[in-house]
Amino acid sequence: MPVRSDTAVLPGLKPLVLQALSAPEYAAGTASIDRLRLAPVPLVPELRLVMAEDAIVLWARLEAEAGHVLPPPFWASAWTGGQGLARYILDHPDTVAGCHVLDVASGSGLVAIAAAIAGAAGVTANDIDPYSIAAINANAHANGVELTLSSSDLLDGDVDGVDVVLAGDALYHPSVAARMLPFLARVVAKGARVLVGDPDRGHLAHDWLEWVATYEVPMSGAPEDAQLHLTSVLKPRRDKVDDRRGRATRTTASKGNAALEAMIEEATVDAYGGDEQLTGLFTMIEEHLAVPFTTTVLGVEVSVYKIDLTADSIVAVCARGCHRQRIDLLDLPLPTPAPDGTAWIDAYRHWAGR
Ligand SMILES: C[S@@+](CC[C@H](N)C(=O)[O-])C[C@H]1O[C@@H](n2cnc3c(N)ncnc32)[C@H](O)[C@@H]1O
């Protein structure tokens, strides 16, 4: 089936692995490329997605092909929150049937594909990662559905002409949640419906969202990961929307910003220009952050054993077995409880506008 696109997909960005994703034998599930496989989604086995056996190895491979740092390949996993939301939509097709649907932070396109199968009049899958757009394209073909693809960052604006907005595991990071929740509130204020799929990674707005359903998600992968995780589908409490918007704005404006800015001032006091400010922040993080610590990246446990400075960013050097991966500190998921010195990471993220 043809896949419509409102964006020039991957101009100049054709790594081998993504070219291969659109090959017919791959879409037919008869090929495995660089440990990417077309496999059934554990909670939604009627859908098949291109998924990585080992997302960390894939990430390193993609960066080597691209020759520069890339965001994590979120698109190569079926996230727990998205699995629950896709299951709910397929079991309750009336939530989207005949509607114009936006799947925001679509990743692999899992939720968008479920909405299309459930009978939506039209589905737009939106993700800012161009690799994700390529993967959604391949996954849509593999599942025989038609999607509109969008790589615009929609979170600071309003959306028009949409009846339902779906957000699967879109609250996975505090900086994304801080923009996603006000965006969803504006969507609801304009009269559209919102459904969120989330395993509660700590950024849910419990006062604003109410529970709809909970699922146990069988985890795939290594036997030691074969445990069941709970994930929920939630919807906004309509009476709380405006209240939440006001509170979210005030919180962002006041909470901790003065303290973070004082830390940035301390780190960059003698710095001229962005490069020297970055070096100043790196020095503080290196001095104060307690390493090693363990965290989970793309469902895989890694040990962060060192912080490093590159030409334009600060990176965490992670180890898993004999494999090493450098992850931009802006994207590194942090464990709970956070290691000592994490406040300097917060200061760096604030300085970087995250
Ligand atoms: C944790 S993944 C979830 C993917 C998918 N919904 C699922 O449940 O499997 C989050 C996705 O959000 C995307 N993302 C982050 N910021 C975004 C933004 N401002 N607009 C759209 N997508 C965004 C990332 O690229 C990533 O693919």
The ligand as a Gaussian input file, in Angstrom:
#p B3LYP/6-31G(d) Opt

LIG

0 1
 C        9.594000       6.150000      24.037000
 S        9.340000       6.383000      22.313000
 C        7.673000       5.808000      22.113000
 C        7.380000       5.359000      20.707000
 C        6.003000       4.735000      20.439000
 N        4.921000       5.672000      20.662000
 C        5.796000       3.483000      21.256000
 O        5.023000       3.533000      22.224000
 O        6.410000       2.450000      20.945000
 C        9.154000       8.156000      22.265000
 C        9.249000       8.783000      20.873000
 O        9.027000      10.185000      21.019000
 C        9.708000      10.829000      19.983000
 N        9.749000      12.260000      20.288000
 C       10.497000      12.921000      21.199000
 N       10.219000      14.237000      21.171000
 C        9.249000      14.412000      20.238000
 C        8.543000      15.547000      19.750000
 N        8.792000      16.772000      20.210000
 N        7.621000      15.359000      18.782000
 C        7.383000      14.118000      18.270000
 N        8.027000      13.005000      18.699000
 C        8.944000      13.157000      19.661000
 C       11.039000      10.122000      19.949000
 O       11.729000      10.340000      18.730000
 C       10.588000       8.677000      20.148000
 O       10.424000       8.025000      18.911000

